[in-house]
């Protein structure tokens, strides 16, 4: 059998490029389960893989796509049978192992999660890596004692995938959510997801820096890192917490110890790539009941494999609103 795939390769000069090819099944990597991919997602890491930025892909040719959902075609693992619907996020699939930007993918059974009841494969990719990451952030904040009664919660990078879904999840859980974004044109969409008010990124950063600033936020979900995270930590209330999950604005962290030793602030690192199976299943179970997919419809864009390279450039430039869904079975 053959399948269409967006193949990323590097030429002799080091230039990385992507094009759709028809491949034979024997080109797929080793794995226990072959999945016919219905939908995939476009994430920031996918943008890096498709453009060659960051050096995430070491071996070419490569098929990117860090998350996908589809139907099992064949399986050598007793946990999955042909016809089962499954979802995959993380495990460095799409980065080290070939991923979901193809009509078919072969992966290890340990990396899969059964599609939760109540979700279609398209629904699962509306959520995708971004949504699971956002849900894990909410879970970590709750475990740290942040509740709706604690006060306002700030979400940075709110117009992006993680941020926008975090806004929705927090609002549905009863939190008063404030959205921080560098794209004011998306303010109405964020309010539609439940944000009480919007703060513009430039205005946030323009405030004079102090070693400890006015305590404003009971907690926060930060998906950008850099200067924003450093400043945000100085504004967290006593006993509050920040779930940090991204570095779109840089990997540096310019802060000091005062928020931690004078206010008892917690900085919670959240990783979605290597999460154990049980935590993944728990997060997906909560998503089914707590994520308003209908309200999120205005934050979605669909592309086919041919349009993915252009979309990758857009996501790295911070020009993508919400989630981009990839339909590998749709031809340009």
Beta strands, then each sheet from edge to edge (+ up, - down):
strand 1: 2-10
strand 2: 16-24
strand 3: 33-42
strand 4: 67-75
strand 5: 85-89
strand 6: 104-107
strand 7: 112-114
strand 8: 153-155
strand 9: 177-181
strand 10: 195-200
strand 11: 217-222
strand 12: 236-244
strand 13: 266-269
strand 14: 300-304
strand 15: 323-327
sheet 1: 1+ 2-
sheet 2: 6+ 3- 4+ 5- 7+
sheet 3: 6+ 3- 15+ 14+
sheet 4: 10+ 9+ 8+ 11+ 12+ 13+
end
